[in-house]
Amino acid sequence: MIKGYIISKKKLVKSFIWRITQLGFKQGTVFLIFIISAKLLNKYEFGLYNYILAIILFLTLFCDFGISTAVSKYVAEYEVTNKRQQKYVLSNSLVLVIALATLTSIISLAITPITKVQVSIMLSAIPLLYVIPISSVYDGTYRGLRRFKELAIVTIIASIITMVISIWLILNFKLIGAIISQCFFYSLISLFLFLKDSGVRFKFNREVLSNILNYSFTYGLALLGYYLFSRVGVIILGRFGYLEELATYELINKVFLLLLLPFTILGQVIAPDFTQMYARKEYKHVYEKFKKYTLGSIIAGIILSSLLYLVIPNLIQVFFPAYYNELLFRLLPWVSIMFMLNVWATTVDSGIIIPTGFAYIMTYTYLILGLLYALLSILLIDNVGYMGIIYLTSFATLLMVVIVRSIFWFKIYAISNN
């Protein structure tokens, strides 16, 4: 028992190192494009860039709609319950996301008059609706199989190439160049992973497709609800002309999101283990591990958010002096609080709740919160201004974290004791 535990810990550490390397390069590349854009674009263009990305990332929810997460779950689950079905997961999932991306692309062009984005700019961003979900499906497959090393190597190569190309693109094509840089990066990852697994052939499998659709739909609704109260505020700020406030908010938020990465990685690394523990009906083990990760993530969130609150103003003053103003100090406390809450949420959601099949808790909670948020945000921005969106987002994040994890706590406690 002790020997097996040590081996498991070693595998966990190795997986974590490869995963943090992969996502470090991935998020680092996206962040580099963001930083170069902040330096080379004026505040209006930079705000518009973030507005367009917020729209595109919202639309990619409908292209993936939880499919990549379902892929990761079932690849790991079939490893224990049905290895024959495992080989059908990737090919069936890729067909699904390509079909959804095509439908979403048509819709995205139709709504350009509502978003007030030029058609030419929207066309440059359309490829993201394909390459982001395709790369996510491959990512989910490799995660479920614990092939973290291969994912890391592919991402490192794609990142190095993109880092060089993106500087030239943004220097020469400004806003369009920043968008194309994102497209280029995800395209490289998708292409490399496709070539690596070029032997994959599509074969329709009703059971696999049904399982993926059912769970992805449940989780996809949860993602939609989460996006409504966590990111739709960015779209509303852009739509109502608060582009300078949006630029400052996103600059702070991106720093926090980058530092949320280790907790996302931890959740993704432990996810296959929790899926298989639950499949083997080791409910007490799941409950005990849940308590351990909950306590650890809460403590880590409090410590990190406090440190970042003190450090970030100095970083902004040195690297982005144009953004070192009263607006920065008005937004920073609220973004710090949201980060502290999200450390807990990210670790437990991706590592325990979703892999054990309880995503439906998130679905109901996030959809209700998201719909209420969407309605209240319009009222608040008219009466309170841009800070109304910030207050509302912070409160919605608090409710999300407390409600979902409390419900899961009671459910897994009841199951483990029965």
C-alpha positions as CSV (number, residue, x, y, z in Angstrom):
1,M,0.0,0.0,0.0
2,I,2.8,2.4,0.9
3,K,4.8,1.6,-2.2
4,G,1.8,2.1,-4.4
5,Y,1.1,5.4,-2.8
6,I,4.7,6.6,-3.4
7,I,4.5,5.6,-7.1
8,S,1.2,7.4,-7.4
9,K,2.7,10.5,-5.8
10,K,5.7,10.3,-8.2
11,K,3.3,10.1,-11.2
12,L,1.3,13.0,-9.9
13,V,4.4,15.2,-9.6
14,K,5.7,14.2,-13.1
15,S,2.3,14.9,-14.6
16,F,2.0,18.2,-12.8
17,I,5.5,19.3,-14.0
18,W,4.7,18.4,-17.6
19,R,1.3,20.0,-17.4
20,I,2.5,23.2,-15.9
21,T,5.2,23.4,-18.5
22,Q,2.7,22.9,-21.3
23,L,0.1,25.4,-20.0
24,G,2.9,27.8,-18.9
25,F,4.0,28.0,-22.5
26,K,0.5,28.1,-23.8
27,Q,-0.8,30.8,-21.5
28,G,2.6,32.5,-21.7
29,T,2.2,32.8,-25.4
30,V,-1.3,34.1,-25.2
31,F,-0.2,36.6,-22.5
32,L,2.8,37.7,-24.6
33,I,0.4,38.5,-27.5
34,F,-1.7,40.4,-24.9
35,I,1.4,42.3,-23.6
36,I,2.7,43.2,-27.1
37,S,-0.8,44.4,-28.0
38,A,-1.0,46.5,-24.9
39,K,2.3,48.1,-25.8
40,L,1.8,48.6,-29.6
41,L,-1.9,49.4,-29.7
42,N,-3.5,52.6,-28.3
43,K,-6.0,52.3,-25.5
44,Y,-9.0,52.4,-27.9
45,E,-7.6,49.6,-30.1
46,F,-6.5,47.6,-27.1
47,G,-10.0,47.9,-25.6
48,L,-11.5,46.9,-28.9
49,Y,-9.1,43.9,-29.1
50,N,-10.3,42.6,-25.7
51,Y,-13.9,43.3,-26.7
52,I,-13.6,41.2,-29.9
53,L,-11.8,38.4,-28.0
54,A,-14.6,38.4,-25.4
55,I,-17.2,37.9,-28.1
56,I,-15.1,35.1,-29.9
57,L,-14.4,33.3,-26.6
58,F,-18.1,33.5,-25.8
59,L,-19.0,31.9,-29.2
60,T,-16.4,29.2,-28.8
61,L,-18.5,28.0,-25.8
62,F,-21.1,26.9,-28.4
63,C,-18.4,25.2,-30.6
64,D,-17.0,23.1,-27.8
65,F,-19.9,23.2,-25.3
66,G,-18.2,21.0,-22.9
67,I,-17.2,18.3,-25.4
68,S,-13.5,18.5,-24.6
69,T,-14.2,18.0,-20.9
70,A,-16.5,15.1,-21.6
71,V,-13.7,13.6,-23.8
72,S,-11.3,13.8,-20.9
73,K,-13.8,12.2,-18.5
74,Y,-14.7,9.3,-20.8
75,V,-11.2,8.6,-22.1
76,A,-10.2,8.1,-18.4
77,E,-13.4,6.2,-17.5
78,Y,-13.2,3.8,-20.5
79,E,-9.6,3.0,-19.4
80,V,-11.2,1.2,-16.4
81,T,-14.6,0.1,-17.7
82,N,-14.4,-0.4,-21.5
83,K,-11.1,0.0,-23.4
84,R,-12.8,-1.0,-26.7
85,Q,-14.9,2.2,-26.6
86,Q,-12.0,4.4,-25.8
87,K,-10.6,4.5,-29.4
88,Y,-13.8,6.0,-30.7
89,V,-13.9,9.0,-28.4
90,L,-11.5,11.4,-30.3
91,S,-12.8,10.9,-33.8
92,N,-16.5,11.3,-32.9
93,S,-15.7,14.4,-30.8
94,L,-13.8,16.1,-33.6
95,V,-16.7,15.7,-36.0
96,L,-19.0,17.2,-33.4
97,V,-16.9,20.4,-32.8
98,I,-16.3,21.0,-36.5
99,A,-20.1,20.9,-37.2
100,L,-20.8,23.2,-34.2
101,A,-18.0,25.6,-35.3
102,T,-19.4,25.9,-38.8
103,L,-22.9,26.7,-37.5
104,T,-21.5,29.2,-35.0
105,S,-19.4,30.9,-37.7
106,I,-22.5,31.6,-39.7
107,I,-24.3,33.0,-36.7
108,S,-21.3,35.2,-35.7
109,L,-21.3,37.0,-39.0
110,A,-25.0,37.5,-38.8
111,I,-24.7,39.3,-35.4
112,T,-22.0,41.8,-36.4
113,P,-24.5,44.7,-36.7
114,I,-25.5,44.1,-33.0
115,T,-21.9,43.9,-31.8
116,K,-20.8,46.9,-33.9
117,V,-17.7,45.1,-35.0
118,Q,-16.6,45.5,-38.6
119,V,-17.2,42.4,-40.8
120,S,-13.6,42.4,-41.9
121,I,-12.3,42.2,-38.3
122,M,-14.8,39.5,-37.4
123,L,-13.7,37.5,-40.5
124,S,-10.1,37.5,-39.2
125,A,-11.3,36.0,-35.9
126,I,-13.6,33.3,-37.4
127,P,-10.8,30.7,-37.6
128,L,-10.6,30.8,-33.8
129,L,-14.0,29.2,-33.7
130,Y,-12.5,26.1,-35.2
131,V,-9.0,25.9,-33.9
132,I,-9.7,26.6,-30.2
133,P,-12.3,23.8,-29.8
134,I,-10.3,21.3,-31.9
135,S,-7.1,21.9,-29.9
136,S,-9.3,21.6,-26.7
137,V,-10.6,18.2,-27.8
138,Y,-7.1,16.9,-28.4
139,D,-6.1,18.4,-25.1
140,G,-8.9,16.5,-23.4
141,T,-7.9,13.3,-25.0
142,Y,-4.3,13.6,-23.9
143,R,-5.3,14.6,-20.4
144,G,-7.5,11.6,-20.0
145,L,-4.7,9.3,-21.1
146,R,-2.2,11.2,-18.9
147,R,0.0,12.0,-22.0
148,F,1.1,15.3,-20.4
149,K,4.7,15.0,-21.7
150,E,3.6,14.8,-25.4
151,L,1.2,17.7,-25.0
152,A,4.0,19.8,-23.4
153,I,6.5,19.1,-26.2
154,V,3.9,20.0,-29.0
155,T,2.9,23.2,-27.2
156,I,6.5,24.3,-26.6
157,I,7.3,24.0,-30.3
158,A,4.1,25.9,-31.3
159,S,4.8,28.6,-28.7
160,I,8.3,29.3,-29.8
161,I,7.2,29.7,-33.4
162,T,4.3,31.9,-32.5
163,M,6.3,34.2,-30.2
164,V,8.5,35.1,-33.1
165,I,5.7,35.5,-35.7
166,S,3.3,37.4,-33.4
167,I,5.7,40.4,-33.0
168,W,6.0,40.8,-36.7
169,L,2.2,40.5,-37.2
170,I,1.3,43.1,-34.5
171,L,4.0,45.5,-35.6
172,N,2.8,45.4,-39.2
173,F,-1.0,44.8,-38.9
174,K,-1.8,46.2,-35.5
175,L,-5.3,45.0,-34.3
176,I,-5.8,42.5,-37.1
177,G,-2.2,41.2,-36.5
178,A,-3.0,40.6,-32.8
179,I,-6.1,38.6,-33.7
180,I,-4.2,36.6,-36.4
181,S,-1.5,35.8,-33.9
182,Q,-4.1,34.0,-31.7
183,C,-5.4,32.1,-34.8
184,F,-1.9,31.1,-35.8
185,F,-1.0,29.8,-32.4
186,Y,-4.1,27.5,-31.9
187,S,-3.8,26.4,-35.6
188,L,-0.2,25.2,-35.0
189,I,-1.2,23.2,-31.9
190,S,-4.2,21.6,-33.7
191,L,-2.0,20.8,-36.7
192,F,0.8,19.3,-34.8
193,L,-1.5,17.1,-32.7
194,F,-3.4,16.1,-35.8
195,L,-0.2,15.0,-37.5
196,K,0.9,13.2,-34.4
197,D,-2.3,11.2,-34.3
198,S,-2.8,11.0,-38.1
199,G,-3.8,7.4,-37.8
200,V,-7.2,8.3,-36.3
201,R,-10.1,7.3,-38.4
202,F,-13.7,8.1,-37.9
203,K,-16.1,5.4,-37.0
204,F,-19.5,6.2,-35.8
205,N,-20.3,4.7,-32.3
206,R,-23.7,5.5,-30.9
207,E,-22.9,4.7,-27.3
208,V,-19.7,6.8,-27.2
209,L,-21.4,9.7,-29.1
210,S,-24.4,9.6,-26.8
211,N,-22.3,9.6,-23.6
212,I,-20.2,12.5,-24.9
213,L,-23.3,14.5,-26.0
214,N,-25.2,14.0,-22.8
215,Y,-22.3,15.0,-20.5
216,S,-21.0,17.8,-22.7
217,F,-24.5,19.3,-22.9
218,T,-24.7,19.3,-19.1
219,Y,-21.3,20.8,-18.6
220,G,-21.8,23.1,-21.7
221,L,-24.8,24.7,-20.0
222,A,-22.7,25.2,-16.9
223,L,-20.0,26.9,-18.9
224,L,-22.5,29.1,-20.6
225,G,-23.9,30.2,-17.2
226,Y,-20.4,30.7,-15.8
227,Y,-19.5,32.9,-18.8
228,L,-22.6,35.0,-18.4
229,F,-21.6,36.1,-14.9
230,S,-17.8,36.1,-15.3
231,R,-17.1,37.4,-18.8
232,V,-20.2,38.8,-20.4
233,G,-19.5,42.0,-18.3
234,V,-16.5,42.6,-20.6
235,I,-18.8,42.5,-23.6
236,I,-21.3,44.9,-21.9
237,L,-18.5,47.3,-21.0
238,G,-17.3,47.3,-24.6
239,R,-20.9,47.6,-26.0
240,F,-21.5,50.7,-23.8
241,G,-18.3,52.4,-24.8
242,Y,-16.2,51.9,-21.6
243,L,-13.2,50.8,-23.6
244,E,-10.5,52.5,-21.4
245,E,-12.0,51.0,-18.3
246,L,-12.2,47.6,-20.1
247,A,-8.6,47.8,-21.1
248,T,-7.5,48.5,-17.4
249,Y,-9.7,45.8,-16.0
250,E,-8.4,43.2,-18.5
251,L,-4.8,44.2,-17.9
252,I,-5.2,43.4,-14.2
253,N,-7.4,40.4,-14.8
254,K,-4.9,38.8,-17.2
255,V,-2.1,38.9,-14.5
256,F,-4.4,37.2,-12.1
257,L,-5.6,34.6,-14.6
258,L,-2.0,33.7,-15.4
259,L,-1.3,33.1,-11.7
260,L,-4.4,30.9,-11.5
261,L,-2.7,28.5,-13.9
262,P,-1.1,26.2,-11.3
263,F,-4.5,25.6,-9.7
264,T,-6.0,24.8,-13.1
265,I,-3.2,22.4,-13.8
266,L,-3.5,20.7,-10.4
267,G,-7.2,20.1,-11.1
268,Q,-6.6,18.7,-14.5
269,V,-3.8,16.4,-13.3
270,I,-5.8,14.9,-10.5
271,A,-9.0,14.7,-12.6
272,P,-8.4,11.2,-14.1
273,D,-7.6,9.8,-10.7
274,F,-10.9,11.1,-9.3
275,T,-12.8,9.8,-12.3
276,Q,-11.4,6.3,-11.7
277,M,-11.8,6.4,-7.9
278,Y,-15.5,7.2,-8.4
279,A,-15.9,4.6,-11.1
280,R,-14.5,2.0,-8.7
281,K,-17.0,3.3,-6.0
282,E,-14.3,4.5,-3.6
283,Y,-16.6,7.2,-2.3
284,K,-15.0,7.7,1.1
285,H,-11.6,8.2,-0.6
286,V,-13.2,10.9,-2.9
287,Y,-14.7,12.6,0.2
288,E,-11.5,12.7,2.2
289,K,-9.5,14.0,-0.8
290,F,-12.2,16.6,-1.5
291,K,-11.8,18.0,2.1
292,K,-8.0,18.1,1.7
293,Y,-8.0,20.0,-1.6
294,T,-10.7,22.3,-0.4
295,L,-8.7,23.4,2.7
296,G,-5.5,23.7,0.7
297,S,-7.0,25.8,-2.1
298,I,-8.7,28.2,0.3
299,I,-5.5,28.9,2.2
300,A,-3.5,29.3,-1.0
301,G,-6.1,31.7,-2.4
302,I,-6.0,34.0,0.6
303,I,-2.2,34.1,0.7
304,L,-1.7,34.7,-3.0
305,S,-4.5,37.3,-3.5
306,S,-3.0,39.3,-0.6
307,L,0.5,39.2,-2.0
308,L,-0.7,40.1,-5.5
309,Y,-2.8,43.0,-4.2
310,L,0.5,44.5,-2.9
311,V,2.7,43.6,-5.9
312,I,0.6,44.3,-9.0
313,P,0.5,48.1,-8.7
314,N,4.3,48.2,-8.8
315,L,4.4,45.9,-11.9
316,I,1.9,48.2,-13.7
317,Q,3.8,51.3,-12.7
318,V,7.0,49.9,-14.2
319,F,5.8,48.2,-17.3
320,F,2.5,50.0,-18.1
321,P,2.8,53.5,-16.6
322,A,-0.2,54.7,-18.8
323,Y,-2.4,52.5,-16.7
324,Y,-1.1,53.5,-13.3
325,N,-3.9,55.8,-12.2
326,E,-6.9,56.1,-9.9
327,L,-8.9,53.6,-12.0
328,L,-6.3,50.9,-11.3
329,F,-6.7,51.2,-7.6
330,R,-10.5,51.3,-7.8
331,L,-10.6,48.0,-9.7
332,L,-7.7,46.1,-8.0
333,P,-9.5,45.2,-4.7
334,W,-12.4,43.6,-6.5
335,V,-10.3,41.6,-8.9
336,S,-8.2,40.4,-6.0
337,I,-11.3,39.1,-4.2
338,M,-12.5,37.3,-7.4
339,F,-9.0,35.7,-7.8
340,M,-9.1,34.4,-4.2
341,L,-12.5,32.8,-4.8
342,N,-11.5,31.3,-8.1
343,V,-8.4,29.6,-6.7
344,W,-10.8,27.4,-4.7
345,A,-13.3,27.0,-7.5
346,T,-10.8,26.1,-10.2
347,T,-9.1,23.4,-8.3
348,V,-12.2,21.7,-7.0
349,D,-14.3,22.1,-10.2
350,S,-11.8,20.8,-12.7
351,G,-10.2,18.2,-10.4
352,I,-13.1,16.7,-8.5
353,I,-16.7,17.9,-9.3
354,I,-16.6,17.5,-13.1
355,P,-14.6,14.3,-13.3
356,T,-16.9,12.5,-10.8
357,G,-20.0,13.3,-12.9
358,F,-21.5,16.1,-10.7
359,A,-21.3,18.8,-13.4
360,Y,-25.1,19.1,-13.2
361,I,-24.7,21.0,-9.9
362,M,-22.8,23.6,-11.7
363,T,-25.3,23.7,-14.6
364,Y,-28.3,24.7,-12.5
365,T,-26.3,27.1,-10.3
366,Y,-24.4,28.8,-13.1
367,L,-27.3,29.2,-15.4
368,I,-29.5,30.8,-12.8
369,L,-26.7,33.1,-11.7
370,G,-25.8,33.9,-15.3
371,L,-29.3,34.8,-16.4
372,L,-29.8,37.0,-13.3
373,Y,-26.4,38.6,-13.9
374,A,-27.2,39.4,-17.6
375,L,-30.5,41.1,-16.6
376,L,-29.0,43.1,-13.6
377,S,-25.9,44.2,-15.5
378,I,-27.9,46.3,-18.0
379,L,-29.7,48.0,-15.1
380,L,-26.5,48.6,-13.1
381,I,-24.4,50.0,-16.0
382,D,-27.2,52.5,-16.7
383,N,-27.5,53.6,-13.1
384,V,-24.0,53.0,-11.5
385,G,-21.7,53.0,-14.5
386,Y,-18.9,50.6,-15.1
387,M,-18.3,49.9,-11.4
388,G,-21.8,48.3,-11.3
389,I,-20.5,45.5,-13.5
390,I,-17.5,45.0,-11.2
391,Y,-19.6,44.9,-8.1
392,L,-22.1,42.5,-9.7
393,T,-19.3,40.2,-11.0
394,S,-17.7,40.0,-7.6
395,F,-21.0,39.1,-5.8
396,A,-21.9,36.5,-8.5
397,T,-18.5,34.9,-8.1
398,L,-18.9,34.6,-4.3
399,L,-22.4,33.0,-4.7
400,M,-21.0,30.6,-7.4
401,V,-18.2,29.4,-5.2
402,V,-20.2,28.9,-2.0
403,I,-23.3,27.3,-3.5
404,V,-21.7,24.8,-5.8
405,R,-19.1,23.5,-3.5
406,S,-21.5,23.3,-0.5
407,I,-24.0,21.2,-2.5
408,F,-21.3,18.8,-3.7
409,W,-20.0,18.6,-0.1
410,F,-23.4,17.4,1.2
411,K,-23.9,15.0,-1.7
412,I,-20.5,13.3,-1.6
413,Y,-20.8,13.1,2.2
414,A,-24.1,11.3,1.9
415,I,-22.9,8.9,-0.7
416,S,-19.7,8.0,1.2
417,N,-21.7,7.2,4.3
418,N,-24.1,5.0,2.5
